[in-house]
Amino acid sequence: MTVEIDSVELNFDQKRILYGVYVKGELGKVTGVLGRNGSGKTCLLRILFGDLKPKYKNIRLDENYLKKPLFETNLVAYLPQHQLLPTNLKIKRAFNIFNVDWMTFTNIFDSFGKYANSKTNELSSGELRVVETYLILNSGKKIILLDEPFSFVAPIYVEQFKQLILETKNDRAIIITDHFYREILDIGDSIYLLKDGYSKLIQSKEDLENEGYINFNPQQT
C-alpha cells in the first residue's frame, strides 16, 4: 500500500503555508517530515487525515485518487500534537477501547504498570504521550500518522519507541513529524523537509545543513 499527497494549496488569510508539497508513505517504511515551526507539518498531516480542508489537494491510495477523507476509509490512525485521550479516562480503559493488550505494553514500559487504574490527568504530559503513541501504533491501522510523538518524552522512552516503530513498520505505512531530527534520520526510510511551502527529499544530515535547517558543526557526530 502507498499513500501520496501533492498539489496542496493551503493559505491562512493572505499567508501561503503549503503549495509545492509531495510526500509519499509506503507499507513497510517510515516516512519522516521535518521543518521549522510554522512550516506546515501539522497542517500536512491534518490534510492527509482529512480534518483540515485546503483549497486544493490530491491524495492517492495505491495510485488511485481518494475522493473522501482518509479517516473515512478506516485505514488510518492519527496522533495529533494536542492531547488525544479524554481527561479523567482511566488508562486501562483506554487500552480496552483501542483493543490493545495492557500486559504487552507494561512488559515494554514496565514503569507504567502502576498506572492501570490511574486517569489521564494523573500522568505527566510525557507519560501520557507515551501511552497515546503506543495506542496509535498498535491500533491495527495500515496508515499511521504521528505528529511529534517524541515531544516531552523522556529519552529512554524515545529510544524504546524508535525500536518499536522499526519492529512494527512491516505491515504499516508510518508518516512521522518531529523536531528530533536525529531520531527521524535514524528511523526514516525516506525523509522530507518542508521549507517555504515546498517539500524536498533529504538524503543525509548534510542536506539539512545545506538547507539551513540545522547549523553546521564539524564536531558533531
N, C-alpha and C positions, 0 to 999 in steps of 0.2 A: 504494500500500500504506500502511496505517496500523497502528500498534501502540499499544494503550492499556492502561493498568494502573490499577485502582482497587479499592475495597473491601478494601484491605490492612489486616490487623491483625497487627502484629509486636510481641512482648514478649520481653524478656530478663529472666528471673526475674520480678520484680514491676514492672519498668520498661517503660512503653509507649514504643515507638520510632516506629512508624508506625500511624496509624489513621484518617486522613482525607485520603488521598493520591489525586490524579488527575494523571496525566501522559500526554501523547499525543505520539508521534513520527509523522512523515509523510514519505513519499518526496519528495525534493527540498527538505527543510527540515532545519535544525539546531535541536534542542530542547535548551536549556540547563537544568541543575538546579543551583541554588545552595543554600547552607545552611552553618551553622556546624559545626564538628567535633562529631560525635555526633548530628547531626540526622537521620541515616538515609540519606544519599545513596548510600553504597556498598551498604548493605542493599537499597535500592530497585533498584539495577542488578542485584544478585545474584538478587533475587526475580524480576525480569524475565527474566534469563538462564536461571534455573531451577536454580541450585545452592544456593539458600537457600530453605527451605520455611517460610513464615509460617503463622499459624493460619488466616487467610483471605486470599484474593486473587482478583482477576478480571482475567485478561489476554485481550485480544481482538486478533485479526488481521483487518483489514478487517471489523470489527464482529461477527466470529464468535468465540465463546468457544473458547479454546485449552485443550484437555484434557490436553495433555502438555507437558513442559518446552520452552521456546522453543528451547534448544540442540538438541533432537531434530528440529527442522524443517529444519536445515541452512540457515537463513536468516540466522543471526546470528553476529557475531564480537564478542568481548568483551575489552577491555583492562582488566585488574584493576589495583588500586593496587600490588600486590606484583609482583615480577619475573615476567615471563611465560615467557621463554626459559630453557631449562636452562643451568646453569653448564657451562662447557667446550665448549659448542656453537659451532662456527665460524660467524661471521656470514654468510658467503656461503652456507653450508649451510642456514641458516635461511631465506634468500631462496628457495632451491630447494624447501624443504619447503612454503613458502607459495605457491610458483609465482609469485613476484614478481620482476620484472626488476631485477637489480643495477645495470646501467648507467643505467637511468632514475633510480633512487634517487640515485646518485652525481652525476648531472647536476644534480640539485636540491640535494643536500647534498654539495658537492664535497670538503669536508674529510674525508669518510668513506671516500674511495677507498683510503686506506692500510690500512683495516681488513678487506679482503676475506678475508685468511687469519687474522685475529685471532679469539680466542674471546670469548665474552660477558663472562667475568670480567676481560678485559683492557681493557674500556671503562669509563669513569666511569658513575655512575648516570644522569646526564643524557644521555650519549651513548647508553646502552642504551635509555633511554626514547624517544629519537628513532627508533631502529631499530624497536622494538616497536610504537610508534604508527603508523609508516609501514606496517608489515606488516599491521596490523589494518585500517587504512583501505583498503588495496589487496587485501584478502583475497577480494574478489568477492562478499561477502555483502550482502544488501539492507538488513539492520539492523545498525548499528554502535553499540556501547556503549563509551564512553570514560570511564574513571574517573580523573580528574585527570591528563590526558596532559601538561599543562604543568609539572608538579612537577619541580623540579631541572633544568629545561631552560633553556639559555641564551636570552636574549631574542631573538636573531637567529633561532633555530630556532622559537621560539614564533610569530614573525611569518610565517615560511615555512609553518608548519602551519596557521595561520589561513587563509592564501591557498589552501593545498592543500585544506582542508576545504570552502571555498567553491567551489572548482573541481570537486570530486568529489561534491558533495551531490545533484546532479540525479538520480542513479539509486540513491540511498541514503537511508534514514531514519537520521539521526545523533542520538544522545542522548549528551550530554556533561556531566560534572560537573567543577567546578574551583573553587579559591579565587580564581583570577584573574578577578574579576567583570567587569573592563573588557573582557577578551578575550571573555568569554561574551556581554556586551552587544553587542560588535562583530559577532559572527558568528551570534548566536542569532536565529532567526525567531520562536520562542516561548521564554519563559523562566519557569521555576517556582522559587519559593523554598520550601524545606522549613523549617518552624518549628513547634515544639510538636507534632510528629507530623502536621501538616497541610501541604498544598501550596497555594500561592497564585500565580496568574498575575501576572507582573511586566511592566509596560509601559515602565519607564524607570528611570534611576538614582535619581530622586526617590522612586520606590516603595520602593527598597531602603533609602533614608534613612528614610522614614516607618516602615518595618518594623523599624528599628534594626539592620539588617544591616551598614550602613556609617555612619560618622559624617558629619554634615552639615558641609561646608566650602565656603563661597561662593567661595573662591579656587581650588578645583579646577576643572579643565577637562574 
